[in-house]
Amino acid sequence: MTRARGPLVLAGGLLGATLLLGVLALLREPASLPVVAHLGGRAVRIAAVQPSLAALVPPLLVAGVAALRGSGRLQESAAVWAAGAASPIVLFLVARLNGLAEAMALVLVYASSAGGVLLRSLHRPGERPAPLRWWAVLGIVPWGVVAFTQIGSGLAGAPPPAAVRLLTLVVLAASIVEFVSAYRRRDLPLPATTGLLLAALPGGLLALLTVATTG
C-alpha cells in the first residue's frame, strides 16, 4: 500500500477544524442532556451527553481513517467503509438533540444505522447493488424515529428548537448526498479522498451546527 496525499490533507483539515470547534465548545460551557431508562417502573438517569463535544467524535473518526489511508496503512477499498462507522454516532446525536432520551430507543437508532453501514460494506463494484438497496431500507429507520420524535414533540406542545430542526434537515440532506453518490458510483468506486470527504460531510455539518447553536 502506498501513501496518498489527498487523504492526509483531508485528515489534517478535519483535525484542525475539529480542534477549533472543541475550543469554542469548551469556552461556552457545553450543556448536558440526560439519557434515561425506565427500570422498575421509574425513569433512571443512566448517562448524560454533551452534544457540542460528542458531535466532534464523527469528524475525528473520519480524520483518523483518512490519516491511516493516507499513510498507506489502510486499503483504499476499506477506507470509506471504515469511515462509515461515524454514521451511527451522527444518528444517535441527532435523535438525542430532537428530544429522544430513552436509552433503549437510542441504542436501537444506533444499531439500525450501524447495520446499514455493515450492509453497505458487503457491496463490491460490478456486483448486484442489493446491499446498497438494503442499506437504504435499513438506514431510513433511524431517520423515521427522529421524525416521529420531532413531530410528536410538536403535537405535545414542546417542539425542538428551530435550530435543532434546521440541523436535522441539513444533516439529513448531507446523508442523502452521500447515499446517492455511493449508489450512482456502485460499479466504479469513488476516489478515496472524495469518498472520505462525503463520509465526513454529515458529521462535520453536525459538529459545526451543534457548536454554533447549543451550549
Secondary structure, 3 states (H helix, E strand, C coil): CCCCHHHHHHHHHHHHHHHHHHHHHHHCCCCCEEEEEEECCEEEEEEEECHHHHCCHHHHHHHHHHHHHHCCCCCHHHHHHHHCCHHHHHHHHHHHHCCCCEHHHHHHHHHHHHHHHHHHHCCCCCCCCHHHHHHHHHHHHHHHHHHHHHHHHHHCCCCCCHHHHHHHHHHHHHHHHHHHHHHHCCCCCCCHHHHHHHHHHHHHHHHHHHHHHCC
